[in-house]
């Protein structure tokens, strides 16, 4: 567990600050050589439709995209500090997920109405906004709806008003919907807001289409920042492991217990402390990046979002043992298909939301879950028009909801057979003991 004796807490904070500053310096250094107008890049990012798949590295360039991500990160950090939100595993997962999607779909303009809706909901229900802040952070998965309504080609001044109103409604209804939807997959889909967003997105898309509002999917993916992203990711993951090792008392003690955890409704910060959690986040960051590299794919905004989401949920449900079967399942499912490496990598990274299935029910069912997820996710985006950034979370919720009854049917049947076997064994043992007692009595 965490060791904060003798000023180690202050040193740990300094190390964390060093990590943040390192990322800032690296991004700044990489951006200096770019011949781009950063302000113009930010404007392009903010006014882009952001529908799947829109890589902001293509739209605005590296510097503008990093500034967009930094602004969103600072905004959420300020909310956490002002509201005095406890840094749990779920909060860390939300931070990394939102930060990752700042490279692909989210900007400071399209997330704000959703937060406003969340604030209004907290006032309506007379609860503190900090209680639902992580939920609202995840709800920004539907931010492209705001951008699509506000900045489509034929947009006018009423489009901005409609976009703000729509975002506010999304933020207001997301929390009660998320609570209800969680029961469908029973926590075996870590991206519950992805599933919720998919359902809500399908309804909103249907309404928009009824009034002749068309959404045009796109696929903009960068290829020129591969090495830059690899350097940054590798450095950050290594520093996470070093910081975690230090916080954990200069050791990896306890990590064996963490990777034995099923990951089902598991807050690793609460169960194992910050040190082991950081170590786990760094390790699965390398695993996720290694998987993408093994497929021969170049890193870009969407894949970076996938990797950072995996890292974030390294604080809440994921470790390399329970995500590996999912990655394997997706890869096996891709064999014989015409899907390109990018689709396979993206589906696999986000498909690890099903990690608790392999954690609870084993490698076989985890592999099946990954295989089924790949089959479903390629065809589910049309339901919400590509406006739910957590499309894989939507697919994973469906997969988990379908698989759980099937898994339990087989498990119950197996348990019954095992029970019958032990019952017969017990009866045979009892008969043998009786025969032995009879023989002993005859001898006496």
Secondary structure by P-SEA (a helix, b strand, c coil): ccccccaaaaaaaaaaaaaaaaaaaaaaaaaccccccaaaaaaaaaaccccccccccccccaaaaaaaaaaaaaaaaaaaaaacccccaaaaaaaaaaaaacccccccccaaaaaaaaaaaaaaaccccccaaaaaaaacccaaaaaaacccccccaaaaaaaaaaaaaaaaaaaaaaaaacccccccccaaaaaaaaaaaaaaaaaaaaacbbbbbbbbbbccaaaaaaaaaaaaaaaaaaaaaaaacccccaaaaaaacccccccccccccaaaaaaaaaaaaaaaaaaaaaacccccaaaaaaaaaaaaacccccccccaaaaaaaaaaaaccccccaaaaaaaaaaacccccccccccaaaaaaaaaaaaaccccccccccccccaaaaaaaaaaaaaaaaaaaaaaaaaaaaaaaaaaaaaaaaaaaaaaaaaaaaaac
